[in-house]
Amino acid sequence: MVKKKIFISFDFASDRALKNEIVAQSQNDGANFKIANWSMKPDTANAKWLKEAKFHITRCDILVVLVGDNTNGSVGVRKEIEIAAQTKTKIIQLLAHPQNTQIEGAGKAHDWTFETLNELLS
């Protein structure tokens, strides 16, 4: 089975635990995805950061947006979504909790479970 390579987009300041959870899920038996773990702290989303983000996103099959409580306010997440859209990289949006607000422009939001993610990546 060829595993899909995913780039994780998340609120660096608030949601590192979510990122760690999806990394752990990628190591489960039956996971059809692997993590391209290029966590980048977006201090200002300057030109160098944008170039590096584009480089990493275009080397993945899918951008997975992990939506936590504060993700809507994350400049880095919004820029990564823009890059994925511009490069025609598939975007999957996963809600950590049903009450989280989905991100505009990141496609349909899905409740995050291991099974749901595996199904979306099939």
N, C-alpha and C positions, 0 to 999 in steps of 0.2 A: 504494500500500500504506500503510495506516494503521499506524504504529509504536506498540507498547505503551510506555507510560511506566512506568519502573520506579524504585522507591526502593531504594537499596542499603543493606543493613544489614550492618555489618562491625565487627570489633574495631578501634576507632579507634587504640588504642595500638600494635597489632601488624600490622595488615593493610592499611595504606594502599596498599602495592604491589599487592595484590589488587584494591582499588577502582580503581586506575589502569589495571589490565589490563582490567577489564570496561568501563571508559569507552572505552578504545582499541578494544575489540571492537565497541562500539556504533557506531563510525565506519566499520566494514568495509562494503564493498558487500554487499548481501544481508541486512544486520542488520534484523530486524523489531522492534527495540526502540530506545528512546532513554533516556538517563539523566536523571532529575530529580536533579541533583547538589546535594543539600542536606546535605552532611556536617556533622554536629553533634557536637561534642565533649561527651560526657556526663560532666561532672565529678561530679555527684551525682544526676542524673536528677530534679531538683527540679520543682516544679509548672510553672514557666515552660518548662523544657526539654520536659516531657511535653506541654504544650499545643502547642508549636511542632512537635514530632515528629508529633503527631496531625494537625495542620494539613497538613503536607507529605505524610504517608502517605496521607491520604484524597484527595489530588489525583493519586494515581498509580493505575495499573491493578493493579500487582503489587508486592509487597515481595520482593526477592531477598536471601536471607541468604547471604553468602559465609562459608563455614566454614573458618577457618584453624586453626592449632595451639592458640590460646588463646581462641577464640570462646566456648566454653562458660562461661568466667568473666566475660564481658562483661555488665555490668549494662545498658548501653545497648541491646545487641542483644536481650536478653530483654525489655526494656520495649517495644522496637519490635515484636517478635513479638506481645506481648500487645495492643498497640494495633491491629495488623493483624487479629488474631483478633476483637477486640471490634467493629471496624468492617467485618468481613466482607471485608477486602481479601485477595485470593489471595496465598498465600505459596509461594515456591519456594526450596528449600534446595540450595545447590551446594557440594560438597566440593572444596576446592582440591587436596587430595591424598587418595587412598583411605584412608589411615590416620587421617584426621581424624575426630573423634567428632561424629556428627550431634547437632543441638540438639533436645531434646524439645519438642514442641508446634509445631514448624515444618514438619510434614509429612514426606513421603518425601524422603530425601536422594538427590541425583543427582551423579554424577561431572561435574565442570565441564569442558565443552568448548563452543566457540562453536556447534557443530552441535546439541548437546544443548539448550542454552539457547534457540536459535532454534526448535527443535521444541517445547519446553515452552510457548513463548509463542504458538504457532500456534493 
